[in-house]
């Protein structure tokens, strides 16, 4: 039996989000569920994290900052200048206080779904990737390739998404969060290590 009343949560989100964001949210939830099945991840955790990942997205930016300060949620100088990023941290707070999510892994998956971070858990990767590839997304480059990769190798998919994200943001370096840079270097190094091991295995054969 499910711990959460999905209909009740969806009904609340329908009122809190605009129409496009609500449809995106459902797409992320379904994509999280699909990736959880492939990667032997807890299905309910994946669904609730996907459903609530953007629960704070439509709060006006000035109000996001006020709410963070009121509830002692740390705000970096970068976030102060790019308050749209705060919807992730604030979303985790609301997931806990408004939607009664107590699982730390779910809350962390919501917190890092925008920037990513080094050495993410399977659930964190699933939410991050699902946010990027869900069916309504259509603007990112190489989406077909990345969608296919998501169901084969989460770590390689993280590397490719972060690489494309930083390539896109390079046009406006001031928009790059350092946590995203750290995440990219982690998954780039992992990608290179695996390539090197693969080459060594090939040579030994």
PEURZI-V532721 format. One record per residue. N is the residue number from 1. OMEGA is omega as a letter, one per 20 degrees, with the letter a starting at -180 (999 if undefined). NEAR is the number of other ideal C-beta (glycine too) atoms within 12 Angstrom. D_LAST is the distance of its C-alpha to the last C-alpha in Angstrom with 2 decimals. Layout:
BEGIN
n | omega | near | d_last
N | OMEGA | NEAR | D_LAST
N | OMEGA | NEAR | D_LAST
END
This chain:
BEGIN
n | omega | near | d_last
1 | a | 5 | 49.79
2 | r | 15 | 49.05
3 | a | 18 | 50.21
4 | r | 27 | 51.16
5 | a | 15 | 53.71
6 | r | 23 | 51.69
7 | r | 12 | 54.73
8 | r | 16 | 56.80
9 | r | 32 | 54.16
10 | r | 25 | 53.65
11 | r | 15 | 57.43
12 | a | 23 | 57.72
13 | r | 36 | 54.91
14 | r | 20 | 56.59
15 | a | 15 | 59.60
16 | a | 26 | 57.72
17 | r | 29 | 55.38
18 | a | 16 | 56.18
19 | a | 15 | 55.30
20 | a | 15 | 52.11
21 | r | 27 | 50.80
22 | r | 26 | 51.60
23 | r | 21 | 49.68
24 | a | 30 | 46.72
25 | r | 43 | 46.92
26 | r | 30 | 46.80
27 | r | 27 | 43.80
28 | r | 42 | 41.94
29 | a | 38 | 42.92
30 | r | 25 | 41.65
31 | r | 35 | 38.36
32 | a | 45 | 37.93
33 | a | 30 | 38.57
34 | r | 26 | 35.97
35 | r | 42 | 33.25
36 | r | 33 | 34.36
37 | a | 17 | 33.88
38 | a | 24 | 30.29
39 | r | 28 | 29.45
40 | r | 13 | 31.46
41 | r | 30 | 33.96
42 | a | 25 | 37.63
43 | a | 25 | 39.26
44 | r | 24 | 42.70
45 | a | 37 | 41.54
46 | a | 40 | 39.63
47 | a | 37 | 42.66
48 | r | 40 | 45.24
49 | r | 52 | 43.25
50 | a | 47 | 42.83
51 | a | 48 | 46.47
52 | a | 47 | 47.81
53 | a | 51 | 45.45
54 | a | 39 | 48.10
55 | r | 41 | 51.22
56 | a | 42 | 52.62
57 | a | 33 | 51.59
58 | r | 26 | 55.05
59 | a | 29 | 57.00
60 | a | 16 | 58.56
61 | r | 23 | 56.82
62 | r | 14 | 59.87
63 | r | 17 | 60.20
64 | a | 31 | 56.52
65 | a | 28 | 57.24
66 | a | 18 | 60.48
67 | r | 26 | 58.89
68 | a | 30 | 56.10
69 | r | 19 | 58.67
70 | a | 14 | 60.94
71 | r | 21 | 58.26
72 | r | 10 | 56.73
73 | a | 26 | 53.43
74 | r | 17 | 52.07
75 | r | 24 | 52.23
76 | r | 19 | 50.47
77 | r | 13 | 52.12
78 | r | 22 | 49.49
79 | r | 28 | 50.28
80 | r | 19 | 53.97
81 | r | 17 | 53.49
82 | a | 27 | 51.09
83 | r | 28 | 52.68
84 | r | 27 | 50.88
85 | a | 34 | 47.88
86 | a | 38 | 50.07
87 | r | 40 | 49.94
88 | r | 43 | 46.70
89 | a | 39 | 48.20
90 | r | 42 | 51.52
91 | r | 47 | 49.90
92 | r | 38 | 48.36
93 | a | 29 | 51.83
94 | r | 35 | 53.50
95 | a | 40 | 50.93
96 | a | 26 | 51.96
97 | a | 20 | 55.69
98 | a | 22 | 56.51
99 | r | 33 | 53.97
100 | r | 19 | 53.61
101 | a | 32 | 49.86
102 | a | 16 | 49.22
103 | a | 25 | 45.44
104 | a | 18 | 44.04
105 | r | 28 | 40.63
106 | a | 39 | 42.43
107 | r | 34 | 44.68
108 | r | 31 | 41.82
109 | r | 45 | 40.06
110 | a | 45 | 43.34
111 | a | 39 | 43.79
112 | a | 37 | 40.48
113 | a | 46 | 40.16
114 | a | 33 | 41.40
115 | a | 36 | 39.84
116 | r | 43 | 36.72
117 | r | 30 | 35.70
118 | r | 25 | 32.72
119 | a | 19 | 30.78
120 | r | 33 | 32.60
121 | r | 30 | 32.80
122 | a | 27 | 31.59
123 | r | 39 | 35.25
124 | r | 42 | 35.83
125 | a | 44 | 32.91
126 | a | 47 | 34.17
127 | r | 52 | 37.68
128 | a | 46 | 36.65
129 | a | 52 | 34.45
130 | r | 46 | 37.07
131 | a | 41 | 39.74
132 | a | 41 | 37.80
133 | a | 40 | 36.80
134 | a | 36 | 39.68
135 | a | 18 | 41.24
136 | r | 23 | 44.16
137 | a | 25 | 42.07
138 | a | 14 | 42.01
139 | a | 11 | 42.13
140 | r | 23 | 38.78
141 | r | 17 | 36.36
142 | a | 22 | 33.29
143 | a | 23 | 34.65
144 | r | 13 | 33.15
145 | a | 18 | 29.61
146 | r | 30 | 30.19
147 | r | 25 | 31.84
148 | a | 16 | 28.89
149 | a | 27 | 26.48
150 | a | 37 | 28.91
151 | r | 22 | 28.22
152 | a | 17 | 24.43
153 | a | 22 | 23.86
154 | a | 35 | 26.89
155 | r | 34 | 25.39
156 | r | 28 | 24.09
157 | r | 36 | 27.47
158 | r | 41 | 29.31
159 | a | 34 | 27.59
160 | r | 32 | 28.53
161 | a | 40 | 32.06
162 | r | 39 | 32.75
163 | r | 28 | 31.56
164 | a | 25 | 33.88
165 | a | 33 | 36.65
166 | r | 29 | 36.66
167 | r | 19 | 36.51
168 | a | 20 | 39.57
169 | r | 21 | 41.38
170 | r | 16 | 40.84
171 | r | 11 | 43.88
172 | a | 11 | 45.89
173 | r | 15 | 44.30
174 | a | 13 | 47.22
175 | a | 21 | 45.99
176 | r | 26 | 42.67
177 | a | 31 | 42.64
178 | r | 24 | 40.79
179 | r | 30 | 39.24
180 | r | 36 | 37.46
181 | r | 25 | 36.19
182 | r | 22 | 34.92
183 | a | 34 | 33.22
184 | a | 31 | 31.54
185 | r | 23 | 30.21
186 | a | 24 | 28.86
187 | r | 35 | 26.96
188 | r | 24 | 25.90
189 | r | 20 | 24.40
190 | r | 26 | 22.65
191 | a | 25 | 21.33
192 | r | 17 | 20.05
193 | a | 17 | 18.49
194 | r | 18 | 16.57
195 | a | 16 | 15.49
196 | r | 14 | 14.36
197 | r | 14 | 12.39
198 | r | 15 | 10.78
199 | r | 13 | 9.99
200 | r | 12 | 8.65
201 | a | 11 | 6.34
202 | a | 10 | 5.29
203 | a | 9 | 5.39
204 | r | 8 | 3.79
205 | 999 | 7 | 0.00
END
